[in-house]
Amino acid sequence: MLKTFIILGIAFGIFAACTQPQDKKMEKYKVQKTDAEWKKQLTSEQYDVTRRAGTEASYSGKYWDNLAAGTYYCVCCHQLLFSSDTKFDSGTGWPSFFQAANKNAVEEITDNTYGMSRTEVRCSNCGAHLGHVFDDGPAPTHLRYCMNSASLNFEKK
C-alpha cells in the first residue's frame, strides 16, 4: 500500500512539473483568460487550434484562397497580425504570408513536437497558436508564415 502511495506521489509530482512551465509561459501575455472563457469565446476548432496548438486540415480553412484586400487579426484578441499585401499562394492549402504586419505582432518559438524541429508562431498579445514559419517563402524575406484560418479573422479594406 505504501508503495502505491509513493508511486502515485511521484507520478503526481512529474505531472505537476510538466504542466507548470506551460502555465508560466502563458503568464507573460497581456491578454489572460481561463480555459472556460476561451471556450465560451471561440468555436471548438478555434479553441483546438489557438489554445491547444492544433492544426486544421489543409484546404479546409476559410482563408487559404482568400484573394480580397484587407488585414488579418488574431481570432482570440484582435491583434493585427498580417496584411493581404504579404499573402501568397504557397500551394500548401493554408493561408501563407511572407512577413508579419510588424516585428512585434507575432513571436516565434522552437517547436520540437512530432519528431520535427520547426518554428511555431504565436500571437504576441495572447499567446494563441497561429501556425509555423518556414524559410522556403518568396522574396524579399524568403519566409512562409503558414497559418491556420481558424486562428485568424479577416477584415476587408
Steps between C-alpha positions, in 0.01 A plus 500: 500500500783737588664424163178600323489835680866564423450418131188718483687782674789478254259487203313806629830685552611424146160609364513826697855570383402439136194726511652788693735635230215534249295701750802718578557559127146633461537747788708736285213589265291815543171322430429236765187284510402171656434194286129544572513858370688396184251215440208742533658748254630259235356222286628152584735508199632847588559384859680184387727692263576811706502368858610137440736552202283297266507516120206522265499275193662654194261660250225501766542846653307803381805713414741270314375634165375843611614757241324806646701802615497551874656407830515187714453517877539252785166324557565503877602861571462692170867595475605593145714213366524504118407705195365366171792687338734229632272199431595253230391160367744254651323195355462356851128564560559740789510881488864597458677833543859607444504739795300600805323838526782621725795343679316495834172349377611138531754304696695201378567201725700183431262206463648149522172307510425199280870430445550818296679825564280790391431857602158558652333838452286647778315825547724717716199649680312189619723202417258349248656233281478625141709252303868464403756698303737343246791638297367395157290806418532762228721811491559735663497308832508139373269415791169312489276570795266203459196591711176327597186679379339406833746729679419802283225753437507692172378853445464632146645837408 
